[in-house]
Amino acid sequence: MSNNPSPEQFRRGIFAGVGAGAMWGLVFLYPRLVPEFSPMSLMVLRYICYGLFAVLLSWRALRDVWGRLQGQDWRMLVKISLQANILYYVCLATGVKFGGIAPTTLIIGMLPVTIALLGRNDVGSLPWKRMIAPIALMAMGIMVISYDLFTHASDHLDSSAWQRGLALFAATAALVLWTLAAVNNARYLRSHNAIDPRTWSDLCGVVTGLLALVMLGVGLVWAQFSPSSIFAISTDANLPWLKFLLIGGVVIAFCASWLGNILWNVASHLLPISLTGQLIISETLFSLIYGFVYDGRWPRVLEWLAMSLALGGVVWAIRLHADKGGEISEEAAQVH
């Protein structure tokens, strides 16, 4: 794609990129909408349904490439599916469940920068010294939101101090997992360019769905020993199952996983990479908006400060990277 899109391509690309962010932001709201269910339950439903959508809507392309995959391809698909989907979403949902949307979103919102740092030896990377100032801003934002989390008894969170600490740890783990997956995925696709990226994305969906089926069995067994654990599958017949199935199986799996990825692929095709990197911020902004609207309140002073610091640091880092002419987040296009 040319670095100089036409006005029509620019509008379509911006709309698609922001639309992808709006879809992806829903995944942070999902645990708040059905707090009765464990993070494992949310993950299993989302990715089983995502796998089904990938098979049903991309069957012909998958059938053509399936027999050409080698052992190393399957190993990488499993690795990325675990990092970017299975383990990542359990951690994300745990962070939201016990810590709320804002802290979890701001921590995971550092993704464009952590990808750039981990891929610092790749083409277009920035030296560490150039990144110190924006990273310091982000770190201050995370410290402020963490302080706010522990000093304000929220009307919307019924979690103890240790559970809130677990939430921060889980959100950080989600950030690490997705960063590793994004960089691993990008490097593998570049070294195996015979595989179409969109087909690879659908293959990840299928493999993730199969892994989610395995995790369903693990979660059901776990529930026999520790039914309240985040790794257990919820089985209480009195829970709002219809709401859980409709939101997770239709809205999240279809909109956030399948449609969101398609919109991002469109944006990546129509816009320069340096611009699509900046559009990832829309996911963070939409998830924060969804959270505060759902809670029916404005952010507190410390939350405003934390958001300003964290988002300011991310935008600063992206600007530095864009000025250099490199890529900061093409890696995000295929594994979200």
C-alpha positions as CSV (number, residue, x, y, z in Angstrom):
1,M,0.0,0.0,0.0
2,S,1.3,3.4,-0.9
3,N,2.2,5.9,1.9
4,N,0.0,8.4,0.1
5,P,-3.6,7.1,0.1
6,S,-6.3,9.0,-1.8
7,P,-8.8,11.0,0.2
8,E,-11.4,8.3,-0.2
9,Q,-9.0,5.6,0.9
10,F,-7.9,7.7,3.8
11,R,-11.5,8.1,5.0
12,R,-12.2,4.5,4.6
13,G,-9.0,3.5,6.3
14,I,-9.6,5.8,9.3
15,F,-13.2,4.6,9.6
16,A,-12.1,0.9,9.5
17,G,-9.3,1.5,12.0
18,V,-11.5,3.4,14.5
19,G,-14.2,0.8,14.0
20,A,-11.8,-2.0,14.9
21,G,-10.9,-0.1,18.1
22,A,-14.6,0.2,18.9
23,M,-15.1,-3.5,18.4
24,W,-11.9,-4.5,20.4
25,G,-12.9,-2.2,23.3
26,L,-15.9,-4.4,23.9
27,V,-13.8,-7.2,25.3
28,F,-12.9,-5.1,28.4
29,L,-16.6,-4.5,29.0
30,Y,-17.7,-8.1,28.7
31,P,-16.4,-9.2,32.2
32,R,-18.4,-6.3,33.8
33,L,-21.6,-7.3,32.0
34,V,-21.6,-10.8,33.3
35,P,-19.6,-10.7,36.6
36,E,-21.2,-13.9,37.8
37,F,-19.1,-15.9,35.4
38,S,-15.4,-16.9,35.8
39,P,-12.7,-15.5,33.5
40,M,-12.2,-19.0,32.2
41,S,-15.9,-19.3,31.2
42,L,-15.7,-15.9,29.4
43,M,-12.6,-17.0,27.5
44,V,-13.9,-20.5,26.5
45,L,-17.2,-19.2,25.1
46,R,-15.6,-16.3,23.2
47,Y,-13.0,-18.5,21.5
48,I,-15.1,-21.5,20.8
49,C,-17.5,-19.2,19.0
50,Y,-14.7,-17.4,17.3
51,G,-13.4,-20.7,16.0
52,L,-16.8,-21.6,14.6
53,F,-17.1,-18.2,12.8
54,A,-13.6,-18.6,11.3
55,V,-14.5,-22.1,10.0
56,L,-18.0,-21.2,8.7
57,L,-17.0,-17.8,7.1
58,S,-13.6,-18.8,5.7
59,W,-14.0,-22.5,4.9
60,R,-12.8,-22.4,1.3
61,A,-9.6,-20.6,2.1
62,L,-8.9,-22.8,5.1
63,R,-9.5,-26.0,3.1
64,D,-7.1,-24.9,0.4
65,V,-4.2,-24.2,2.8
66,W,-4.8,-26.9,5.5
67,G,-2.9,-29.6,3.7
68,R,0.1,-27.4,3.0
69,L,0.8,-26.6,6.7
70,Q,4.0,-28.1,8.2
71,G,4.8,-29.0,11.7
72,Q,6.5,-25.7,12.5
73,D,3.3,-23.9,11.3
74,W,1.1,-25.8,13.7
75,R,3.5,-25.3,16.5
76,M,3.5,-21.5,15.9
77,L,-0.3,-21.5,15.6
78,V,-0.7,-23.2,19.0
79,K,1.9,-20.9,20.5
80,I,0.3,-17.7,19.2
81,S,-3.2,-18.9,20.1
82,L,-2.2,-19.6,23.7
83,Q,-0.4,-16.3,24.1
84,A,-2.7,-13.9,22.2
85,N,-6.0,-15.5,22.9
86,I,-6.4,-18.2,25.6
87,L,-4.0,-17.1,28.3
88,Y,-4.3,-13.4,27.4
89,Y,-8.0,-13.2,27.8
90,V,-8.1,-15.1,31.1
91,C,-5.7,-12.5,32.4
92,L,-7.6,-9.6,30.9
93,A,-10.9,-10.8,32.3
94,T,-9.3,-11.4,35.7
95,G,-7.9,-7.8,35.7
96,V,-11.3,-6.3,34.8
97,K,-13.2,-8.6,37.3
98,F,-11.1,-7.6,40.3
99,G,-9.6,-4.3,39.3
100,G,-12.0,-2.6,36.9
101,I,-11.8,-1.5,33.3
102,A,-9.7,1.6,33.7
103,P,-6.6,0.1,35.3
104,T,-6.7,-3.0,33.1
105,T,-7.2,-0.9,30.0
106,L,-4.3,1.6,30.7
107,I,-1.9,-1.2,31.4
108,I,-2.7,-3.2,28.3
109,G,-2.9,0.1,26.4
110,M,0.9,0.2,26.5
111,L,0.9,-2.5,23.9
112,P,2.1,-0.4,20.9
113,V,5.2,0.7,22.9
114,T,6.0,-2.8,24.4
115,I,5.8,-4.2,20.9
116,A,8.2,-1.6,19.6
117,L,10.6,-2.3,22.5
118,L,10.6,-6.0,22.1
119,G,11.0,-5.7,18.4
120,R,13.8,-3.1,18.8
121,N,16.2,-5.1,16.6
122,D,13.7,-5.2,13.7
123,V,13.4,-2.7,10.9
124,G,12.3,0.8,11.9
125,S,13.0,0.3,15.6
126,L,14.0,3.1,18.0
127,P,16.9,3.0,20.5
128,W,16.0,2.5,24.1
129,K,17.3,6.0,25.1
130,R,14.7,7.6,22.8
131,M,11.9,5.8,24.6
132,I,12.9,6.6,28.2
133,A,10.7,9.8,28.5
134,P,7.4,8.4,27.1
135,I,7.9,5.2,29.1
136,A,8.4,7.3,32.3
137,L,5.1,9.0,31.6
138,M,3.3,5.7,31.1
139,A,4.8,4.3,34.3
140,M,3.6,7.3,36.3
141,G,0.1,6.8,34.8
142,I,0.1,3.2,35.9
143,M,1.3,4.1,39.4
144,V,-1.4,6.8,39.7
145,I,-4.2,4.4,38.6
146,S,-2.9,1.7,40.9
147,Y,-2.9,4.1,43.8
148,D,-6.5,5.2,42.9
149,L,-7.5,1.5,42.8
150,F,-6.3,0.8,46.3
151,T,-7.5,4.0,47.9
152,H,-11.0,4.3,46.6
153,A,-13.6,1.8,47.7
154,S,-15.6,1.3,44.4
155,D,-19.3,0.8,44.4
156,H,-18.9,-1.4,41.4
157,L,-16.1,-3.7,42.6
158,D,-16.5,-6.2,45.3
159,S,-12.8,-7.2,45.7
160,S,-10.3,-7.3,48.5
161,A,-6.9,-5.8,48.5
162,W,-5.2,-9.0,47.5
163,Q,-7.7,-9.4,44.6
164,R,-6.9,-5.9,43.4
165,G,-3.2,-6.7,43.5
166,L,-4.0,-9.9,41.5
167,A,-5.9,-7.7,39.0
168,L,-2.8,-5.5,38.4
169,F,-0.6,-8.6,38.1
170,A,-3.1,-10.2,35.6
171,A,-3.3,-7.1,33.5
172,T,0.5,-6.9,33.3
173,A,0.7,-10.6,32.4
174,A,-1.9,-9.9,29.6
175,L,0.3,-7.1,28.3
176,V,3.4,-9.4,28.3
177,L,1.6,-12.3,26.6
178,W,0.1,-10.2,23.8
179,T,3.4,-8.4,23.2
180,L,5.2,-11.7,22.8
181,A,2.4,-13.0,20.5
182,A,2.4,-10.0,18.3
183,V,6.2,-9.9,17.8
184,N,6.4,-13.7,17.3
185,N,3.5,-13.6,14.9
186,A,5.0,-10.8,12.8
187,R,8.4,-12.3,12.6
188,Y,7.0,-15.7,11.6
189,L,4.8,-14.2,8.8
190,R,7.7,-12.2,7.4
191,S,9.9,-15.4,7.2
192,H,7.0,-17.5,5.8
193,N,5.4,-15.1,3.3
194,A,3.8,-17.8,1.3
195,I,1.0,-17.9,4.0
196,D,-1.6,-15.2,3.4
197,P,-2.0,-13.1,6.6
198,R,-5.8,-13.1,6.5
199,T,-5.9,-16.9,6.1
200,W,-3.3,-17.2,8.9
201,S,-5.6,-15.1,11.1
202,D,-8.5,-17.5,10.4
203,L,-6.2,-20.5,11.1
204,C,-5.4,-18.9,14.5
205,G,-9.1,-18.6,15.1
206,V,-9.7,-22.3,14.4
207,V,-6.7,-23.5,16.5
208,T,-7.9,-21.2,19.3
209,G,-11.3,-22.7,19.2
210,L,-9.9,-26.2,19.5
211,L,-7.7,-25.1,22.4
212,A,-10.8,-23.5,24.0
213,L,-12.6,-26.9,23.8
214,V,-9.6,-28.5,25.7
215,M,-9.7,-25.7,28.3
216,L,-13.5,-26.3,28.7
217,G,-12.7,-29.8,29.9
218,V,-9.9,-28.5,32.2
219,G,-12.2,-25.8,33.6
220,L,-15.0,-28.3,34.3
221,V,-12.6,-30.6,36.1
222,W,-11.1,-27.7,38.1
223,A,-14.6,-26.6,39.1
224,Q,-15.0,-29.9,41.0
225,F,-12.2,-28.9,43.3
226,S,-12.4,-25.1,43.4
227,P,-15.7,-23.9,41.9
228,S,-15.0,-20.2,42.7
229,S,-11.5,-20.2,41.0
230,I,-10.9,-18.0,38.0
231,F,-9.7,-21.2,36.2
232,A,-13.0,-23.0,36.8
233,I,-15.9,-23.2,34.4
234,S,-19.1,-21.7,35.9
235,T,-21.9,-24.4,36.2
236,D,-24.5,-22.9,38.5
237,A,-27.9,-23.3,36.8
238,N,-29.1,-20.1,38.4
239,L,-26.7,-17.9,36.6
240,P,-27.9,-15.6,33.7
241,W,-26.9,-18.1,30.9
242,L,-28.9,-16.5,28.1
243,K,-27.2,-13.1,28.7
244,F,-23.8,-14.8,28.9
245,L,-24.3,-16.7,25.7
246,L,-25.7,-13.9,23.6
247,I,-23.1,-11.3,24.7
248,G,-20.1,-13.7,24.6
249,G,-21.1,-15.9,21.7
250,V,-22.5,-13.3,19.4
251,V,-21.4,-9.8,20.3
252,I,-17.9,-10.5,21.5
253,A,-16.9,-13.5,19.3
254,F,-18.4,-12.0,16.1
255,C,-17.9,-8.3,16.6
256,A,-14.6,-8.1,18.6
257,S,-12.8,-11.2,17.3
258,W,-14.0,-11.7,13.7
259,L,-15.3,-8.4,12.5
260,G,-12.7,-6.4,14.4
261,N,-9.9,-8.2,12.7
262,I,-11.4,-7.7,9.3
263,L,-11.8,-3.9,9.9
264,W,-8.2,-3.8,11.1
265,N,-7.0,-5.6,8.0
266,V,-8.8,-3.1,5.8
267,A,-7.2,-0.2,7.7
268,S,-3.7,-1.8,7.4
269,H,-4.2,-2.2,3.7
270,L,-5.4,1.4,3.0
271,L,-3.2,3.4,5.4
272,P,0.5,3.9,6.1
273,I,1.8,1.7,8.9
274,S,2.8,4.7,10.9
275,L,-0.8,5.9,11.0
276,T,-2.4,2.5,11.8
277,G,-0.1,2.4,14.8
278,Q,-1.7,5.5,16.1
279,L,-5.2,4.2,15.5
280,I,-4.6,1.4,18.1
281,I,-5.1,4.0,20.7
282,S,-8.8,4.0,19.7
283,E,-9.2,0.6,21.5
284,T,-8.0,2.0,24.8
285,L,-10.2,5.1,24.5
286,F,-13.3,3.1,23.5
287,S,-12.8,0.6,26.4
288,L,-12.5,3.5,28.9
289,I,-15.6,5.2,27.5
290,Y,-17.6,2.0,27.7
291,G,-16.5,1.4,31.3
292,F,-17.4,4.9,32.6
293,V,-20.7,4.9,30.7
294,Y,-21.6,1.5,32.1
295,D,-20.7,2.7,35.6
296,G,-22.7,5.8,35.1
297,R,-20.0,8.2,36.3
298,W,-17.3,10.6,35.2
299,P,-13.6,9.6,35.9
300,R,-12.2,10.7,39.3
301,V,-9.4,13.3,39.4
302,L,-6.7,10.6,39.8
303,E,-8.3,8.6,36.9
304,W,-8.1,11.7,34.6
305,L,-4.5,12.2,35.6
306,A,-3.6,8.5,35.1
307,M,-5.3,8.5,31.7
308,S,-3.5,11.7,30.6
309,L,-0.1,10.4,31.6
310,A,-0.5,6.9,30.2
311,L,-2.1,7.8,26.9
312,G,0.2,10.8,26.6
313,G,3.2,8.5,26.9
314,V,1.8,6.1,24.3
315,V,1.1,8.8,21.8
316,W,4.5,10.4,22.4
317,A,6.2,7.0,21.7
318,I,4.1,6.4,18.6
319,R,5.0,9.9,17.3
320,L,8.7,9.3,17.8
321,H,8.4,6.0,16.0
322,A,6.3,7.5,13.2
323,D,8.8,10.3,12.7
324,K,11.5,7.7,12.2
325,G,9.3,6.2,9.5
326,G,9.2,2.7,11.0
327,E,6.4,0.4,12.0
328,I,5.2,0.1,15.5
329,S,2.1,-2.1,15.3
330,E,1.7,-4.0,12.1
331,E,2.1,-6.9,14.4
332,A,-1.3,-6.2,15.9
333,A,-3.2,-6.8,12.7
334,Q,-3.4,-10.5,12.8
335,V,-3.5,-11.8,16.4
336,H,-5.9,-9.6,18.3
